Amino acid sequence: MILVPCPFCGSRNSSEFRWCGEVKARPDPNSTTQAEWRDYLYMKSNAAGWIAETWYHREGCGRYFRIERNTLTNEIHAAEAGSPVSIDADAASESIGIRR
């Protein structure tokens, strides 16, 4: 079992969370090519060692946060609250085909 330290709820079993990916700098939408967007969205570094990741506590506080995790040992070094994420629930539901 891997314990993930939620900065809001404390350490919990990793099954309560959703991994949201590596932390990467978002390209400028006004000057980015399609190839750069594709790389940003789909290409992962998959580095062996310490990386910064975003996680979502889906069965807890419902908040996003960032951690530093060693991909070889699953050791977690730090957890910090991320910036607030605002999601338009209706738009998100339509984009994945859910009717309210």
Secondary structure as GFF3:
##gff-version 3
##sequence-region A 1 100
A	DSSP	beta_strand	3	6	.	.	.	ID=ss1
A	DSSP	beta_strand	10	13	.	.	.	ID=ss2
A	DSSP	three_ten_helix	14	16	.	.	.	ID=ss3
A	DSSP	beta_strand	18	22	.	.	.	ID=ss4
A	DSSP	alpha_helix	34	42	.	.	.	ID=ss5
A	DSSP	beta_strand	50	56	.	.	.	ID=ss6
A	DSSP	beta_strand	64	70	.	.	.	ID=ss7
A	DSSP	beta_strand	76	81	.	.	.	ID=ss8
A	DSSP	alpha_helix	89	95	.	.	.	ID=ss9
###
